[in-house]
């Protein structure tokens, strides 16, 4: 089967068909290009998806990935990242092995097709020229034959006419002979051209056109084979990455199989175990006998006289902190929650009856007792309680992690001790290295001055001593939590800088109070007497000789203010006081009177004069 013999007369159709073949090839190239773009876009989206759900560094999410389910999810994200990489490989291989080669081949194919059809058109033009020459010689021969016939008829007519002279007859005879000779010459020329045309035509249809069409056929068959090979390559590119994609999927399956629900449950226990015992039974409170009521008007004095059955945290009462509200001590020792009252319109508010007062709250007898308890002490600072209350309010974490339940606190302290030990080891290695270098300098003075290392060696030694003191401090807290020590030792108190002049029993009560609730804050029970004992225990625990907050300026009372809420202080118009904490934006300023009485007053009731050199003071323009 050959196009040269079978399609010898389909030159135009073959030209259209080959052009269609090139269009098909270009369409396939476009298809592969779009596939590579899709693979790249898919890989990019997969990578972005994997990156989006990766845990952020130094965030709470990193702690969550200790669970096996979260670890499996992290492995899935990593495998999806590798999976995306294989789609990028598919795109790269298709571009290099298919798209680039086919685009180059299309250009070569177009050139070859153009050359072949140019030769075919040239052969067509040649045979058409021969055909025109044949037609021209044929018409000339026909014309000469007709002229010869007319000349012969005219001679015969002249020869038969008796009236015509002999000269005219001779002239007609010669003219007839000339026309016959011209006809014979045209005949010979026509015969020669016809023979040559037949030869050219045979060569055209049996040699030139078959050869040209054969080349076109081979070109078209090569195109078909090439597109088939490209399709095989297209499949092989996908097939080559299937094993790696299978490994990625196997990795996901393996990660899923590694999930251990029991281990995750144990991790939840370790993460949230408080170390407290469940609450005990609640005693029956017989209200038919007033003398046996749990809370009475003289509950505070009764608690001071001592009732062993009402000891906080005792098993007879039970621990109710998991089910009741948090203690109100922070609100008592920090700025009032109510907005401050506006300043009075009168210039002398003291002369106006029912002058401005701080917002009132319905007070229970317990609150009156608490105020009496607060004012009965000659000097009550409780600055550490105040600091802890403020730190809890502001979201800060105490140094000894006392805001955490015992079990969580033990873990935090253990982690802190381990970190400090690592830092000590690091500093020790650095000290040893400096010591060795100093020995080398002593043996070889030309290498360096040994005295130049003394300052660095002293600095490292000082850091080691500081870290060891820190470690001992946290180890003492850790030993207290673990129950190895009944209370903090005097050495631990000196290291922490917060225990000075307290009795052993006070420290014990402080430790019990800090470990009596899951978040380290003090809790109140349904019995008001127990609540009072918690507050009293906390205040007795926190009374120490810690330095009071320094004054950052002075203020003058513009109006009289009667502080009737917890945490406020009464001032008289024109009185000068010390400012120890300026307005934080809530409308209250903290002041002190005579080093032993302090509280909050509305900022609009005083004129503040801040000391610019004082620590913590702000400069107002």
C-alpha positions in Angstrom: 0.0 0.0 0.0 1.5 3.3 -1.2 0.1 6.7 -1.3 2.0 7.3 -4.6 0.0 4.6 -6.4 -3.2 4.6 -4.5 -3.6 8.4 -4.1 -1.8 9.7 -7.2 -4.6 12.2 -7.8 -5.2 13.3 -4.2 -2.5 15.9 -3.8 -4.8 18.6 -2.3 -6.4 16.1 0.1 -3.1 14.8 1.3 -2.0 18.4 1.9 -5.1 19.0 4.1 -4.6 15.7 5.9 -1.0 16.3 6.8 -1.9 19.7 8.1 -4.6 18.1 10.3 -2.0 15.7 11.6 0.2 18.5 12.7 -2.8 20.2 14.4 -3.5 17.0 16.3 0.1 16.9 17.5 0.0 20.5 18.6 -3.3 19.8 20.4 -1.6 16.9 22.3 1.3 19.2 23.2 -1.2 21.7 24.6 -2.9 18.9 26.6 0.4 17.8 28.2 1.2 21.4 29.0 -2.1 21.9 30.8 -1.5 18.6 32.6 1.9 19.8 33.8 0.3 23.1 35.0 -2.3 21.2 36.9 0.3 19.0 38.5 2.3 22.0 39.6 -0.7 23.8 40.9 -1.8 20.6 42.7 1.6 20.2 44.2 1.7 23.8 45.4 -1.8 23.5 46.9 -0.7 20.3 48.7 2.4 21.9 50.1 0.4 25.0 51.2 -2.1 22.7 52.8 0.6 20.7 54.6 2.3 24.0 55.7 -1.0 25.4 56.9 -1.6 22.6 59.4 2.0 22.2 60.6 2.3 23.1 64.3 3.6 26.6 64.9 6.9 26.8 66.7 6.9 27.8 70.3 3.2 27.6 70.5 0.6 25.5 72.4 0.2 23.4 69.3 3.6 21.9 69.7 2.6 20.5 73.1 -0.4 18.9 71.5 1.7 16.9 69.1 3.0 14.6 71.9 -0.2 12.5 71.5 0.1 9.6 69.1 -2.9 10.8 67.1 -1.4 14.2 66.6 2.0 12.6 65.7 0.2 10.5 63.1 -1.4 13.6 61.7 2.0 15.3 61.6 3.4 12.3 59.8 0.5 12.5 57.4 1.3 16.1 56.7 5.0 15.3 56.0 4.0 12.4 53.7 1.6 14.7 51.9 4.5 17.1 51.4 6.5 14.2 49.8 3.4 13.3 47.8 3.3 16.8 46.5 7.0 16.5 45.5 6.1 13.5 43.3 3.5 15.5 41.4 6.2 18.1 40.8 8.4 15.3 39.4 5.6 14.3 37.1 5.3 17.9 35.8 9.1 18.2 35.3 9.4 14.8 33.5 6.4 15.5 31.2 7.8 18.9 30.3 11.3 17.6 29.5 10.4 14.3 28.0 7.2 15.1 26.1 6.5 18.8 25.7 10.0 20.0 24.7 10.7 17.1 22.4 7.3 17.3 20.6 7.6 21.0 20.1 11.0 20.6 18.5 9.6 17.7 16.4 6.6 19.8 15.3 9.0 22.4 13.9 11.0 19.7 12.0 7.8 18.2 10.8 6.5 21.4 9.4 9.8 22.0 7.5 9.7 18.5 6.0 6.1 18.8 5.0 6.8 22.2 3.4 9.7 20.8 1.4 7.8 17.7 0.2 4.8 19.6 -1.0 7.1 22.2 -2.6 8.6 19.4 -4.7 5.1 18.1 -5.6 4.0 21.5 -6.7 7.1 21.9 -8.8 6.4 18.6 -10.5 2.8 19.7 -11.1 4.0 23.0 -12.7 6.4 21.1 -15.0 3.8 18.7 -16.3 1.4 21.6 -16.8 4.0 23.4 -18.8 4.5 20.3 -21.0 0.8 20.0 -21.4 0.6 23.6 -22.6 3.3 23.1 -25.1 1.6 20.0 -26.4 -1.7 21.9 -26.7 0.0 24.7 -28.6 1.7 22.4 -31.1 -1.5 20.6 -31.6 -3.4 23.7 -32.4 -0.7 24.9 -34.8 -0.7 21.5 -36.6 -4.5 21.7 -36.8 -4.3 25.2 -38.2 -1.6 24.4 -40.7 -3.6 21.3 -41.9 -6.7 23.5 -42.5 -4.6 26.1 -44.4 -3.1 23.3 -46.6 -6.6 22.0 -47.4 -7.8 25.4 -48.4 -4.7 26.1 -50.5 -5.2 22.7 -52.3 -8.9 23.4 -52.9 -8.0 26.9 -54.3 -5.3 25.4 -56.6 -7.7 22.9 -57.9 -10.3 25.5 -58.5 -7.8 27.7 -60.4 -6.6 24.8 -62.5 -10.1 23.9 -63.6 -11.0 27.5 -64.6 -10.1 28.1 -68.3 -10.3 31.8 -67.9 -7.4 31.9 -65.4 -4.0 32.4 -66.7 -1.3 29.9 -66.5 0.7 32.1 -64.1 -2.1 32.3 -61.7 -2.5 28.6 -61.7 1.2 28.1 -61.1 1.1 30.6 -58.2 -1.8 28.7 -56.6 0.0 25.4 -57.0 3.1 26.8 -55.3 1.0 28.2 -52.5 -0.7 24.8 -52.0 2.7 23.0 -51.9 3.9 25.5 -49.2 0.9 25.0 -47.1 1.3 21.2 -47.3 4.9 21.6 -46.3 4.0 23.7 -43.3 1.4 21.2 -42.3 4.0 18.4 -42.5 6.4 20.4 -40.3 3.7 21.1 -37.7 2.8 17.5 -37.7 6.4 16.5 -37.0 6.7 19.1 -34.3 3.4 18.0 -32.7 4.5 14.4 -32.8 7.7 15.2 -31.1 6.1 17.3 -28.4 3.5 14.7 -27.8 6.1 12.0 -27.4 8.0 14.1 -25.0 4.9 15.0 -23.0 3.9 11.4 -22.7 7.3 10.6 -21.4 7.1 13.4 -18.9 3.6 12.4 -17.9 4.7 8.8 -17.3 7.6 9.9 -15.1 5.3 12.3 -13.3 2.7 9.8 -12.3 5.0 6.8 -12.0 8.2 8.3 -10.6 8.0 11.9 -9.2 4.6 11.9 -7.6 5.0 8.4 -6.1 8.3 9.4 -4.6 7.0 12.6 -3.2 3.8 11.0 -1.8 5.9 8.2 -0.4 8.0 10.8 1.6 4.8 12.4 2.8 3.4 9.0 3.8 6.6 8.2 5.7 6.5 11.6 7.4 2.9 11.1 8.5 3.6 7.6 9.8 6.6 8.9 11.8 4.2 11.6 13.3 1.8 8.9 14.2 4.5 6.7 15.8 5.9 9.7 17.7 2.6 10.7 19.2 2.1 7.1 20.2 5.5 7.0 21.9 4.7 10.3 23.7 1.5 8.7 25.0 3.6 5.8 26.3 6.0 8.2 27.9 3.0 10.1 29.4 1.9 6.8 31.1 5.5 5.9 32.1 6.1 9.2 33.8 3.1 8.5 36.0 4.1 4.9 36.5 7.6 5.8 37.7 6.3 7.8 40.7 3.7 5.2 41.7 6.1 3.3 43.9 7.2 6.5 45.8 3.6 7.6 46.1 2.8 4.1 47.4 5.5 4.6 50.0 4.0 7.9 51.0 0.6 6.2 51.4 2.2 3.3 53.3 3.8 5.9 55.6 0.3 7.4 56.3 -1.1 3.9 57.0 1.9 3.1 59.3 1.4 6.4 61.1 -2.3 5.6 61.5 -1.5 2.2 62.9 1.0 3.7 65.4 -1.9 5.5 67.1 -2.2 4.2 70.7 -5.3 5.3 72.4 -4.1 4.0 75.8 -1.0 6.0 75.5 -2.9 9.2 74.6 -5.2 8.6 77.6 -2.2 8.3 79.9 -0.8 11.5 78.4 -4.1 13.3 79.3 -3.7 12.0 82.8 -0.2 13.3 83.0 -1.1 16.6 81.5 -4.1 17.4 83.7 -3.7 15.3 86.9 -4.0 17.7 89.8 -2.9 15.3 92.6 -5.8 16.2 94.8 -8.1 13.7 96.4 -11.8 13.7 95.6 -14.0 15.7 98.0 -15.3 13.9 101.1 -18.8 13.7 102.5 -20.5 16.9 103.5 -21.6 17.1 107.1 -25.2 17.6 108.1 -25.7 21.1 109.4 -28.5 21.1 111.9 -30.1 24.5 111.8 -32.6 23.6 114.5 -29.8 24.2 117.1 -28.4 27.8 116.6 -25.3 27.0 118.6 -24.2 24.3 116.1 -24.4 26.5 113.0 -21.3 26.5 110.9 -21.2 30.3 110.5 -22.3 32.8 113.0 -21.6 36.4 113.9 -18.7 35.4 116.2 -17.3 32.9 113.7 -14.1 34.9 113.3 -13.4 34.9 117.1 -14.3 31.2 117.3 -11.9 30.4 114.5 -9.1 32.3 116.4 -9.9 30.4 119.6 -9.4 27.2 117.6 -11.7 24.5 116.4 -9.8 21.4 115.3 -12.8 20.0 113.4 -13.0 23.0 111.1 -9.4 22.9 109.9 -9.2 23.8 106.2 -8.6 20.8 104.0 -9.6 18.3 106.7 -11.1 15.1 105.6 -14.2 15.6 107.8 -15.2 18.6 105.8 -14.0 17.5 102.4 -12.5 19.6 99.6 -15.2 21.4 97.6 -13.0 23.5 95.4 -13.5 21.6 92.2 -17.2 22.5 92.3 -17.4 26.1 93.6 -16.3 29.5 92.6 -12.8 30.9 93.0 -11.8 33.0 96.0 -12.5 36.7 96.1 -9.2 37.5 97.7 -7.7 38.9 94.5 -10.6 41.2 94.1 -10.2 42.4 97.7 -6.5 43.2 97.3 -6.6 44.7 93.9 -8.3 47.7 92.5 -12.2 47.8 92.8 -14.1 46.4 89.8 -16.7 49.2 90.0 -16.0 52.3 87.9 -14.9 55.3 90.1 -17.6 57.8 91.1 -17.4 61.2 89.2 -16.0 64.2 91.1 -18.7 66.3 92.9 -19.8 69.5 91.1 -19.4 71.5 94.3 -16.0 73.0 95.1 -16.4 71.8 98.8 -18.0 68.4 98.7 -17.5 68.0 102.4 -20.2 70.7 103.0 -22.8 68.9 100.9 -24.8 66.2 102.7 -24.6 62.7 101.3 -21.4 63.5 99.4 -19.9 61.2 96.8 -19.0 57.8 97.9 -17.6 54.7 96.2 -20.1 52.2 94.8 -21.7 50.3 97.6 -22.3 46.5 97.7 -24.5 44.5 100.0 -22.1 43.4 102.7 -22.5 40.1 104.7 -21.3 39.9 108.3 -18.2 38.1 107.0 -17.1 41.2 105.1 -17.5 43.3 108.3 -15.5 40.7 110.1 -12.9 40.7 107.4 -12.5 44.5 107.5 -12.1 44.3 111.3 -9.5 41.6 110.9 -7.6 43.7 108.4 -7.6 46.9 110.5 -6.9 45.1 113.7 -3.3 44.4 112.7 -0.9 47.2 113.5 1.1 46.8 110.2 -0.4 44.7 107.3 1.4 44.8 104.0 0.7 41.4 102.4 2.7 42.6 99.4 3.4 39.1 98.2 -0.3 38.2 98.3 -1.0 41.4 96.5 1.7 40.6 93.9 0.3 37.1 93.4 -3.3 38.4 93.1 -2.2 41.0 90.6 -0.1 38.4 88.7 -3.0 36.0 88.5 -5.3 38.9 87.4 -2.8 39.9 84.7 -2.1 36.3 83.6 1.5 36.1 84.8 3.0 32.9 86.1 4.5 32.8 89.6 8.2 31.7 89.8 7.4 28.6 91.9 4.4 27.7 89.7 2.1 27.9 92.8 -0.8 28.7 90.6 -0.8 25.1 89.3 -2.1 21.9 90.9 0.5 19.8 92.8 1.0 17.3 90.0 1.3 19.9 87.3 3.5 22.0 89.5 5.8 19.1 90.1 6.2 18.6 86.4 7.0 22.2 85.8 9.5 22.3 88.6 11.1 19.1 87.4 11.4 20.6 83.9 12.9 23.8 85.3 15.5 21.8 87.4 16.4 19.8 84.3 16.8 23.0 82.2 19.0 24.6 84.9 21.2 21.5 85.1 21.7 21.7 81.4 22.7 25.3 81.6 25.1 24.5 84.5 26.6 21.7 82.4 27.0 24.1 79.5 28.7 26.8 81.7 30.9 24.1 83.3 32.1 23.0 79.9 32.8 26.6 79.0 34.7 27.1 82.3 36.8 24.0 81.7 37.6 25.1 78.2 38.7 28.5 79.4 40.8 26.9 82.2 42.6 24.7 79.6 43.2 27.7 77.4 44.6 29.6 80.3 47.0 26.7 81.1 48.1 26.7 77.4 48.8 30.5 77.7 50.8 29.9 80.9 53.0 27.3 79.2 53.3 29.3 76.0 53.0 33.0 76.7 53.6 33.9 73.1 50.1 32.4 72.3 48.3 34.8 74.5 48.0 36.6 77.8 46.6 34.4 80.6 45.3 37.4 82.5 43.0 38.3 79.6 40.9 35.2 80.5 40.5 36.0 84.2 37.5 38.3 83.6 35.7 35.7 81.5 36.5 32.9 83.9 35.1 34.9 86.8 32.0 35.7 84.9 31.4 32.0 84.0 32.0 31.0 87.6 29.6 33.6 88.8 27.0 32.3 86.4 27.5 28.7 87.6 27.1 29.8 91.2 23.9 31.7 90.3 22.5 28.7 88.4 23.3 26.4 91.3 21.5 28.6 93.7 18.5 28.7 91.3 18.6 24.9 91.0 18.7 24.5 94.8 15.7 26.8 95.1 13.7 24.9 92.6 14.8 21.6 94.0 13.6 22.7 97.5 10.2 23.6 96.0 10.2 20.3 94.1 11.0 18.3 97.3 8.2 20.1 99.1 5.7 19.2 96.4 6.8 15.6 96.2 6.5 15.3 100.0 10.2 14.6 100.6 10.4 17.8 102.8 7.6 18.8 105.2 8.2 22.4 104.5 10.6 24.7 102.8 13.9 24.9 104.6 15.5 28.2 105.8 18.0 27.9 103.0 15.3 27.7 100.4 13.6 30.7 101.9 16.9 32.7 101.7 17.3 31.6 98.0 13.8 32.5 97.0 14.1 35.9 98.7 10.5 35.6 99.9 10.8 33.8 103.3 12.2 35.9 106.1 11.3 35.6 109.8 8.3 33.2 109.4 7.7 30.2 111.6 7.7 26.6 110.5 4.0 26.3 111.0 3.3 29.4 108.8 5.2 27.9 105.9 3.4 24.7 106.2 0.0 26.4 106.1 1.2 28.4 103.1 2.1 25.3 101.2 -1.2 23.7 102.1 -3.1 26.7 100.8 -1.2 26.9 97.5 -1.9 23.2 96.9 -5.6 23.4 97.9 -7.0 24.2 94.4 -6.2 23.1 90.8 -5.1 26.6 89.7 -3.2 27.7 92.8 -5.8 30.4 93.7 -7.6 30.2 97.0 -11.1 28.8 97.1 -14.2 29.4 99.2 -16.5 26.7 100.5 -20.2 26.9 101.2 -19.4 27.5 104.8 -18.5 31.2 105.5 -16.4 30.1 108.5 -14.2 28.0 106.3 -13.8 30.9 103.9 -12.7 33.1 106.7 -10.2 30.5 107.8 -8.8 30.3 104.3 -8.4 34.1 104.1 -6.9 34.3 107.6 -4.5 31.5 106.9 -3.4 33.1 103.7 -2.8 36.5 105.3 -0.9 34.9 108.2 1.2 32.9 105.8 2.0 36.0 103.7 2.9 38.4 106.5 6.7 38.9 106.2 9.2 41.7 106.2 9.2 42.2 102.5 9.9 45.8 101.5 6.8 47.8 100.6 6.2 49.2 97.2 8.2 52.4 96.7 6.4 55.7 96.3 6.5 57.1 92.7 5.1 60.5 93.6 2.7 62.4 95.8 -0.9 63.5 95.5 -3.3 66.0 97.0 -6.9 65.2 97.7 -9.2 67.5 95.8 -12.4 66.2 97.4 -13.3 64.1 100.4 -13.8 60.4 99.6 -15.2 57.8 102.0 -13.8 54.4 100.9 -16.5 52.0 101.9 -15.6 49.1 99.5 -12.8 46.6 100.1 -9.5 47.8 98.7 -10.4 51.5 98.9 -9.2 54.1 101.4 -10.9 57.3 102.8 -9.2 60.6 102.2 -10.0 64.2 103.3 -10.0 67.2 101.1 -6.5 68.9 101.1 -4.7 65.8 102.5 -1.3 64.9 101.1 -0.5 61.3 100.4 2.1 59.1 98.7 1.3 57.5 95.3 2.5 53.9 94.9 0.7 52.9 91.8 -0.7 55.2 89.1 -4.0 54.8 87.2 -3.8 51.8 84.9 -6.8 52.9 82.9 -9.6 51.8 85.2 -10.0 55.2 86.9 -8.4 54.2 90.3 -5.0 55.3 91.8 -3.3 53.4 94.6 -2.0 55.6 97.5 -0.4 55.1 100.9 -0.8 57.0 104.2 1.9 56.8 107.0 3.6 53.7 105.6 0.9 51.4 107.1 -2.4 52.2 105.4 -2.9 52.0 101.7 -5.7 51.6 99.2 -7.4 52.9 96.0 -9.1 56.3 95.5 -10.8 57.6 92.3 -8.2 59.3 90.1 -10.5 62.3 89.5 -10.6 62.9 93.3 -6.8 63.6 93.6 -4.2 65.7 91.9 -1.1 63.5 91.2 2.5 64.8 91.2 4.7 61.9 89.8 8.4 61.8 90.4 10.0 61.5 87.0 13.0 59.7 88.5 10.9 57.1 90.3 10.9 53.5 89.0 7.7 52.8 87.2 6.6 56.4 86.8 5.4 57.8 83.5 6.1 61.2 82.2 2.9 63.2 81.3 3.2 66.1 78.8 
